[in-house]
Amino acid sequence: MSPATPNIGLTCNLEVVVYGGGQWTEPAAMVPLTYVQAVARAGARPLLIAPTPADEGDPTELLGLLDGVLVTGGADVDPAAYGAAAHAETVHVTAERDAFELLLVREAAARRLPCLGICRGMQMVNVAYGGTLDQHLPERLADDVHSGRGEGYAEHVVELEPGSLAASASGTTRFTVKSAHHQGIDRLADGLQATGRAADGTVEALEDRARRFMLGVLWHPEEDEADRLIGAFVRACRDARAGGPALGTAGAAEVGLSR
């Protein structure tokens, strides 16, 4: 990779993993390899980032190393982050990860640094902007086509709004996606637009059109080599690295994002 290759930070799951063929377990910061491969395949340098004391409350130095932030999927968002009580199906929350990612999304928005949220990452974008989540979609859906029911990724059709960033990045307005989630958007945050939906009305894409590239999608583009979205995100990060227009340094409070 050349010196002009954009650096993209990939947020990590914080969980206990098994090492040594099952001989021992250890707390780890990790991310599925498909994210790393998809970002590298699109021509960027994937850098795994996890919460550290150095970044608590002020990610300035960290973001100074990055040309974009990709907020990955993973465990449920803690409803305490948006002032709600936990549903019985909301499990495996990690407050440390939540706090780190909320801060990253808000500061990326403030700096107009490209940011892509995938699955849980889309949910984090909505919460960072002040929105709330539906903690268990199967309770309101007649047919849950989103979770895969423990059988791997589900597949269903998504419709994107013509002219939206989501449609432009994907190169189409209607296609089949891979999905694995049970939470979704409840109240859409001010400043965001829902630009993609499934047939059952579930919000599948949201974006802040006032930012360089602030996009969240509920599906998993990293799992499909034919999906063009991560490539579009990498191009936006490359443009940001080259010093294109719309770069800013205002703090999150100045752009009105909820904390």
N, C-alpha and C positions, 0 to 999 in steps of 0.2 A: 504494500500500500504506500502511496506517495504522501509527502508531508501535507498535501491538500486534502487528504482523506478526512471526512468529518468524524469526530468522536461522538458517539451516541451512548448515553448512560442508560443501562437497563436495570430497573429496580429488581430487587431479589425477594424471594420468599425467605422467611425466617422460620425454620422448622428443624425437627430432629430427623436425621437421615441415617441409614444403615451403611456401614462400611465393612470392608474385609470379608465379603461374602456372607454377611450376617453375623460376624463375630462380635461387633460392638456398634453402639449408636453414638451419635455426636450432634450437638446443635450446629446448624450450618446456615449460611446465606447462599442460596442457590437459585438457579433459574433453568427452566427446560432448555435443552440444547437447540431446539427448533428456533427459538428467538435469536440466539447467537448466530446460527447459520443463516437465517433470513436476512438479518442486518448486514452480515458480511457479504452475502451473495449480492445484495443491492449496492455494495461498494463503500460501505462505511466500516468504521472500527468500533465493534461492540465492547463497551466497558461496563463490567458489573459493579453496581453501586449499592451499598447497604448503609443503614443508619450507623453513625459513629458519633462519639461525644464531640468531635471537632465540628460537626455540621449542625448540632442541635441549635435551632433557633436562627441560624445564619448560614445558608448554603452558598454564600458568595464565592468562596474559594473553589468549592466543588463545581459550581455552575460555570466558573471561569475556565474550567478544563473541558467543558462540553459544548457541542454544537447543537445538541438536541437531547430530549429526555423521552424514553419509552417506558411508560408505566405498565408493567406486565400484569398478567392474570394471577390468580391464586386464591387464597382463603377469603372468607367473608369479611367485609368491612364492618368494624365495630359500630353498631348504631349509636353509641355514645358520641361518635364524631359528628352526628347531625341531630343530637338531642332526643333520641328515641330509646325506648326500652327494647331489649333483645327479644326477638321471636324465638320460639322453641327450636326452630330449624336453623337459626343463626349460630354457627359453630366455628371453632378454630380461629378466632379473631386474634390479632397481634397488634396491640396498641402502639408499640414502638414503630412498626412498619407503617401503620396508618398515619401517625404524626409526621414521619419522614416524607411520605409521599404527598400528603396534603401541602406541606411546606414547599416541596419541589414544584408541584403544579402551580401553586399561587405565584411563586417567584419566577417560574418559566413564563407565565402569562404576563407578569409585570415587565419582564425583560424582553418580551416578544421572542423568546427562544422557542423554536419548534418543539411541540409536545404531542405525543400520540399515546392515548390510553387504550389498552386492549382488555376486553372483558371486565374483570375487577378494575382495571385501569380506567375504563370509561366511567364506571361508577365513582371512582375517586375524583375524576374531573368534575362530575356533577356535585359531589359533596364539597369539594374545594371551593366551588363557586357559590355554595350556600344552598344546594338542593338536597333532597332526601331520597331514600331508596325504598322500594318494595322488597321486603326481606324474604318473601317466599312466593314467587310467581305461580307455582302450581295451585295455590289456593284460589286464584281468580281465573285461571285458564281452563277451558273445557278440555283442551288437549295440549299437554306440555310437550312442545317440540324442541325445547331449548336445552334440557339438561343431559340428554343422552341416556338417562335412567341407568347409570352405572355401566353402560356398554360402550364407552368411548365417546367420541364426538357425535352429536346429533347433526343432521343436515336439514336446512329449511331455506326458503326463499326470503330475500330481503329486497325491499323497494327503497331506492334512494331518490331524494329530491333533485330534479334536473337543475344543473347550475350550482349545486352545492359543492363544498370542498370534498365531502365524502364521495360524491359521484365523480368529480374530476380526478381524484386520487385513485379511485377504483377502475376508472375507464368505462363505466357502464352504470345504468340505473336499476338494473334488476338481475340478480344472480343468486346462486345457491351458496350458502356459507356453512362453515363448521362452527358448532356452538357447544358450550358446556358450562351452564350456569343455572342457578335457581333464584338469584336476585336480579333486580332490574331498577329502572327509574320510576320513582313515585312522583315527587314534585320536581319539575325541571327548574334548574336555577336560573335566576335573572342573568342575562348576558349570554346565555346559551340558546341555541336553536336545535330542535329535533329535526334532523334531515334524513332519517332513515327509519323504517319500521318493518316489522314482520307482519304477516297476514293477520295475526291476532291482535295487532295494535301495539305490541311491545316496542319501545324505542330501541333502535339498533344502532343509531349513529347520532351524535350531537357535536356541535362545533361552536366556536366563538369566532365570528366572522370579522371581528375587530383586531384579531391577532394574526401574526404571520402564518402559523399552522398550529392551531389548537383543536385537536380532533379526538373524539372518543368513539370506538366501535365495540359492540358487544360480542361480535364474532371473533374468530381466531385466524387472522390472515397469515400468521407465521406457519400455520399447519398446511398451507396450500401454496405450492410453488408457482401456481398460475395466478395467484392474487397479486395485483399490482400496487396495493396500497402502501406497503412498506417501502417499495421503490420510490414512490412519490414523496414519502416522508423523508427518505434519505436525500433526495434532490433538494427539498426545502432546507435541510440541515446544511447541505453543501453551499447553497446560496447564502445562508446565514453566515457561514464561515468566511465566505468571500466578501462579506461586508455589504450585502444588499440592503435595500430600503427597509424601513420599519423597525430598526433596532432601537431599543429603549432601555433605560436603566431605572425607571420609576419603581418604587417599592410597592408591595402588594396592597398596602393600605391606600396608596395613592390612586390605584385603579379600581378601588371599591370592592375587592374580593373579600368574602366573609372569612373570619378566622375562628 
